[in-house]
Amino acid sequence: MIKRTLGFIVVTMLLILVFSCKDEVLPKPASQLRLDYPVAKYALFSNHCPFEFEMNEDAIIKEDKKCGFSIHYPKMKATIYLTYKTVNKNIDSLLRDAQTLTYKHVIKADDILEQPYINNDNKVYGMFYRVDGNAATNAQFYATDSIKHFVTGSVYFYAKPKFDSIMPAADYIKNDMQRLMETIKWK
């Protein structure tokens, strides 16, 4: 009888120990994606084309045709496209085309902020556009001397636009684009 009672107590204790040791369920704390990008370092880019500019050293540049460029940011899956055109008494149509291209995004954009740029020393005049919202591009610009040269630039990401998820990368590249535009010099 003592063996039975002792066996019953041991079995009962083992069952209590086994079933009472459950992991405590705790809610996970809220977290956010952390995207850190390196501090941008800029270098002068110059070739046979009639203008030069500073660009981020981490970006990869490819010359397209007629002094157009693709500046790739592989880690951010984005590209800045630069287009060069010669001004031939057609500055009005070039300006109209650049503005039309920007305002085509007004359907998806929450806001388009215009920032004029004037550099009398280097004779560079232009407009930088910050496009907020789920538009295909988040920034565009044009720069000209109004006589010979006209450059446009825009950034595109290789992803469906979701402004809140690409905002850190978009801000980083907007700063690079603005630096690029502000350092253009005509040759």
C-alpha contacts under 8 A as a table, 3 or more apart, distances in Angstrom:
res1	aa1	res2	aa2	distance
1	M	4	R	5.04
1	M	5	T	6.15
2	I	5	T	5.05
2	I	6	L	5.84
3	K	6	L	5.02
3	K	7	G	5.87
4	R	7	G	5.01
4	R	8	F	5.96
5	T	8	F	4.99
5	T	9	I	6.13
6	L	9	I	5.14
6	L	10	V	6.21
7	G	10	V	5.10
7	G	11	V	6.06
8	F	11	V	5.19
8	F	12	T	5.99
9	I	12	T	5.05
9	I	13	M	6.03
10	V	13	M	5.11
10	V	14	L	6.14
11	V	14	L	5.12
11	V	15	L	6.18
12	T	15	L	5.14
12	T	16	I	6.16
13	M	16	I	5.08
13	M	17	L	6.13
14	L	17	L	5.08
14	L	18	V	6.08
15	L	18	V	5.13
15	L	19	F	6.07
16	I	19	F	5.45
16	I	20	S	5.74
17	L	20	S	5.33
17	L	21	C	6.34
18	V	21	C	5.86
19	F	22	K	6.98
35	L	168	P	7.09
37	Y	172	Y	7.89
40	A	56	N	6.02
40	A	57	E	7.45
40	A	58	D	7.75
40	A	176	D	7.94
41	K	56	N	5.60
41	K	57	E	5.75
41	K	58	D	7.72
42	Y	54	E	5.85
42	Y	55	M	5.16
42	Y	56	N	4.53
42	Y	57	E	5.50
43	A	54	E	5.21
43	A	55	M	5.66
43	A	56	N	6.55
43	A	57	E	6.10
44	L	52	E	7.17
44	L	53	F	5.66
44	L	54	E	4.25
44	L	55	M	6.49
45	F	52	E	5.76
45	F	53	F	5.47
45	F	54	E	5.69
45	F	55	M	6.74
46	S	49	C	7.48
46	S	51	F	7.23
46	S	52	E	4.80
46	S	53	F	6.91
47	N	52	E	7.37
49	C	52	E	7.52
49	C	67	C	5.72
50	P	186	W	5.92
50	P	187	K	5.04
51	F	184	I	6.59
51	F	185	K	5.53
51	F	186	W	4.39
51	F	187	K	5.39
52	E	183	T	7.84
52	E	184	I	5.59
52	E	185	K	5.43
52	E	186	W	6.63
52	E	187	K	7.48
53	F	180	L	5.74
53	F	181	M	7.42
53	F	183	T	5.12
53	F	184	I	4.48
53	F	185	K	6.44
54	E	179	R	7.02
54	E	180	L	5.34
54	E	183	T	5.86
54	E	184	I	7.36
55	M	59	A	7.56
55	M	176	D	6.86
55	M	179	R	7.45
55	M	180	L	5.79
56	N	59	A	5.56
56	N	176	D	6.60
57	E	60	I	7.84
58	D	73	Y	7.50
59	A	71	I	6.20
59	A	72	H	5.52
59	A	73	Y	5.18
59	A	74	P	7.76
60	I	71	I	5.53
60	I	72	H	5.00
60	I	73	Y	6.72
61	I	69	F	6.74
61	I	70	S	5.70
61	I	71	I	4.36
61	I	72	H	6.21
62	K	69	F	5.63
62	K	70	S	5.24
62	K	71	I	6.45
63	E	67	C	6.54
63	E	68	G	5.92
63	E	69	F	4.50
63	E	70	S	6.46
64	D	67	C	6.56
64	D	68	G	5.04
64	D	69	F	5.26
64	D	70	S	6.94
65	K	68	G	5.49
65	K	69	F	7.79
66	K	84	Y	6.99
67	C	83	T	6.99
67	C	84	Y	5.83
68	G	81	Y	7.49
68	G	82	L	5.29
68	G	83	T	4.45
68	G	84	Y	5.61
69	F	81	Y	5.85
69	F	82	L	4.95
69	F	83	T	6.67
70	S	79	T	6.36
70	S	80	I	5.77
70	S	81	Y	4.75
70	S	82	L	6.39
71	I	79	T	5.41
71	I	80	I	4.99
71	I	81	Y	6.43
72	H	77	K	7.75
72	H	78	A	6.13
72	H	79	T	4.45
72	H	80	I	6.55
73	Y	76	M	5.51
73	Y	77	K	5.84
73	Y	78	A	5.21
73	Y	79	T	5.94
74	P	77	K	4.85
74	P	78	A	6.60
76	M	157	F	7.83
76	M	169	A	6.26
77	K	157	F	5.77
77	K	158	Y	5.56
77	K	159	A	7.81
78	A	155	V	6.91
78	A	156	Y	5.60
78	A	157	F	4.16
78	A	158	Y	5.98
79	T	155	V	5.59
79	T	156	Y	5.52
79	T	157	F	6.49
80	I	153	G	6.62
80	I	154	S	5.50
80	I	155	V	4.25
80	I	156	Y	6.53
80	I	177	M	7.75
81	Y	153	G	5.44
81	Y	154	S	5.43
81	Y	155	V	6.27
82	L	151	V	6.77
82	L	152	T	5.63
82	L	153	G	4.45
82	L	154	S	6.89
83	T	151	V	5.54
83	T	152	T	5.25
83	T	153	G	6.47
84	Y	149	H	7.41
84	Y	150	F	5.81
84	Y	151	V	4.57
84	Y	152	T	6.71
85	K	149	H	6.33
85	K	150	F	5.18
85	K	151	V	6.38
86	T	148	K	5.61
86	T	149	H	5.06
86	T	150	F	6.10
87	V	90	N	5.91
87	V	91	I	6.01
87	V	146	S	7.19
87	V	147	I	6.01
87	V	148	K	4.63
87	V	149	H	5.50
87	V	150	F	6.41
88	N	91	I	7.29
88	N	147	I	7.72
88	N	148	K	7.03
89	K	147	I	7.71
90	N	93	S	5.52
90	N	94	L	6.35
91	I	94	L	5.06
91	I	95	L	6.07
91	I	146	S	6.42
91	I	147	I	7.81
92	D	95	L	5.26
92	D	96	R	6.11
93	S	96	R	4.96
93	S	97	D	6.01
94	L	97	D	5.15
94	L	98	A	6.22
94	L	150	F	7.75
95	L	98	A	5.16
95	L	99	Q	6.20
96	R	99	Q	5.21
96	R	100	T	5.97
97	D	100	T	5.04
97	D	101	L	6.07
98	A	101	L	5.23
98	A	102	T	6.49
98	A	141	F	7.96
98	A	142	Y	6.81
98	A	152	T	7.10
99	Q	102	T	5.17
99	Q	103	Y	6.20
100	T	103	Y	5.15
100	T	104	K	6.11
101	L	104	K	5.46
101	L	105	H	7.64
102	T	105	H	6.03
102	T	106	V	7.82
102	T	129	Y	7.59
102	T	140	Q	6.85
103	Y	106	V	5.22
104	K	107	I	7.02
105	H	108	K	5.79
105	H	109	A	5.87
105	H	135	A	5.75
105	H	136	A	7.11
105	H	137	T	7.71
106	V	109	A	4.86
106	V	110	D	7.45
106	V	111	D	7.50
106	V	112	I	7.43
106	V	135	A	7.77
107	I	135	A	7.91
108	K	133	G	6.57
108	K	134	N	5.60
108	K	135	A	4.93
109	A	112	I	6.95
109	A	131	V	6.30
109	A	132	D	5.59
109	A	133	G	4.56
109	A	134	N	5.87
109	A	135	A	5.13
110	D	131	V	7.60
110	D	132	D	5.38
110	D	133	G	4.75
110	D	134	N	7.64
111	D	131	V	6.01
111	D	132	D	5.17
111	D	133	G	6.96
112	I	129	Y	6.45
112	I	130	R	5.64
112	I	131	V	4.60
112	I	132	D	6.29
113	L	129	Y	5.56
113	L	130	R	5.07
113	L	131	V	6.55
114	E	127	M	6.55
114	E	128	F	5.88
114	E	129	Y	4.78
114	E	130	R	6.68
115	Q	127	M	5.62
115	Q	128	F	5.01
115	Q	129	Y	6.28
116	P	125	Y	7.85
116	P	126	G	5.97
116	P	127	M	4.41
116	P	128	F	6.25
117	Y	124	V	7.81
117	Y	125	Y	5.57
117	Y	126	G	4.98
117	Y	127	M	5.57
117	Y	128	F	7.18
117	Y	182	E	7.69
118	I	123	K	7.80
118	I	124	V	6.15
118	I	125	Y	4.63
118	I	126	G	6.56
119	N	122	N	5.77
119	N	123	K	5.69
119	N	124	V	5.10
119	N	125	Y	6.17
119	N	182	E	7.98
120	N	123	K	4.68
120	N	124	V	6.54
120	N	125	Y	7.78
121	D	124	V	7.94
122	N	185	K	6.10
122	N	186	W	7.38
123	K	144	T	7.91
123	K	145	D	5.42
124	V	143	A	6.21
124	V	144	T	5.56
124	V	145	D	5.14
124	V	184	I	7.22
124	V	185	K	7.33
125	Y	143	A	5.44
125	Y	144	T	5.35
125	Y	145	D	6.08
125	Y	146	S	7.79
126	G	141	F	7.14
126	G	142	Y	5.28
126	G	143	A	4.17
126	G	144	T	6.11
127	M	141	F	5.49
127	M	142	Y	5.62
127	M	143	A	6.80
128	F	139	A	7.43
128	F	140	Q	6.04
128	F	141	F	4.35
128	F	142	Y	6.80
128	F	178	Q	7.21
129	Y	139	A	5.50
129	Y	140	Q	5.12
129	Y	141	F	5.82
130	R	138	N	6.08
130	R	139	A	4.75
130	R	140	Q	6.86
130	R	174	K	7.83
131	V	135	A	7.19
131	V	137	T	6.93
131	V	138	N	4.60
131	V	139	A	5.53
131	V	140	Q	7.91
132	D	135	A	7.27
132	D	138	N	6.28
132	D	163	F	7.46
133	G	138	N	7.83
133	G	162	K	7.77
133	G	163	F	5.46
134	N	161	P	5.09
134	N	162	K	5.44
134	N	163	F	5.13
135	A	138	N	6.64
135	A	161	P	6.30
135	A	163	F	7.91
136	A	156	Y	6.52
136	A	157	F	7.73
136	A	160	K	7.86
136	A	161	P	6.02
137	T	140	Q	7.39
137	T	154	S	6.79
137	T	155	V	5.62
137	T	156	Y	5.20
137	T	157	F	7.52
138	N	154	S	7.95
138	N	155	V	6.57
138	N	156	Y	7.43
138	N	170	A	6.61
138	N	174	K	7.66
139	A	154	S	5.83
139	A	155	V	5.96
139	A	174	K	6.16
139	A	177	M	7.89
140	Q	152	T	7.43
140	Q	153	G	5.44
140	Q	154	S	4.23
140	Q	155	V	6.72
141	F	152	T	5.62
141	F	153	G	5.21
141	F	154	S	6.58
141	F	181	M	7.49
142	Y	150	F	7.18
142	Y	151	V	5.51
142	Y	152	T	4.22
142	Y	153	G	6.31
142	Y	181	M	7.89
143	A	150	F	5.86
143	A	151	V	5.21
143	A	152	T	6.46
143	A	181	M	6.87
144	T	147	I	7.79
144	T	148	K	7.85
144	T	149	H	5.41
144	T	150	F	4.42
144	T	151	V	6.30
145	D	148	K	6.47
145	D	149	H	5.77
145	D	150	F	7.05
146	S	149	H	6.76
146	S	150	F	7.43
149	H	186	W	7.75
153	G	177	M	7.84
155	V	173	I	7.85
157	F	160	K	7.81
157	F	161	P	7.62
161	P	166	I	7.72
162	K	165	S	5.66
162	K	166	I	6.44
163	F	166	I	5.45
163	F	167	M	5.62
164	D	167	M	5.29
165	S	168	P	7.66
166	I	169	A	5.49
166	I	170	A	5.90
167	M	170	A	4.88
167	M	171	D	5.96
168	P	171	D	5.27
168	P	172	Y	6.31
169	A	172	Y	5.07
169	A	173	I	6.22
170	A	173	I	5.23
170	A	174	K	5.97
171	D	174	K	5.02
171	D	175	N	6.32
172	Y	175	N	5.41
172	Y	176	D	6.60
173	I	176	D	4.87
173	I	177	M	6.09
174	K	177	M	5.01
174	K	178	Q	6.09
175	N	178	Q	5.12
175	N	179	R	6.17
176	D	179	R	5.07
176	D	180	L	6.08
177	M	180	L	4.92
177	M	181	M	6.16
178	Q	181	M	5.14
178	Q	182	E	6.09
179	R	182	E	5.12
179	R	183	T	6.15
180	L	183	T	5.37
180	L	184	I	6.46
181	M	184	I	5.54
